[in-house]
Amino acid sequence: MRTANRLRTTLGLALAGVTVAVLTSACSIQDAVCGNDEYPVLAVGSAGSACVSDGEEPPKGYARYPEGKVPERVDDKWYTYWNTRTLDENGRTIEIPEEN
């Protein structure tokens, strides 16, 4: 009987550990906008974005997202917000121009 109880206890702890791991990693199921050691940048005056290595400046035609409005995960609040907006050459938020 003692061996059966130990086995149940061990299996129970293992199952509890797996459950905790799954629940705590649920947030990471959603895709990150950029990889490690990168940050997202926004195309100026048009739709589009890119990822830039930390420590580097955005390439020509791109700008950093305004502070506090940076998308972190695909389909998060700011990712969705920037699907219809961009920045103009003066850094003002504008609607993305329609294509002709």
Residue, then its C-alpha position, 0 to 999 in steps of 0.5 A: m500500500r505504501t508504494a501505491n500511495r507514493l506513486r499517487t503522490t508522485l504522479g499528483l505532484a508531476l501533474a500539478g507541475v505540468t498544470v502550473a507550467v501550462l497556465t503560466s506559459a499561456c501568455s507566451i502563446q501569443d506571438a511577440v511582434c519582435g524577437n529578443d534583442e529587437y524593438p518594433v519600428l513603424a513605417v512613416g507615412s504608410a502602412g508597415s513595420a519592422c524590427v530593429s536590433d537593440g542599440e540601432e537607430p530605425p532605418k530611413g523611412y521608419a520611426r520608433y513608436p510613440e512612448g506608451k503605444v508600442p505593440e508587444r504582441v500580435d493582436d494586442k491593443w497597440y498592434t490593432y491600433w497601428n493597423t489603421r494609423t501611422l506617423d507623418e514626417n512630423g511625428r503626428t499620428i495620422e490615418i494610413p493613406e488609402e492606396n490609389 
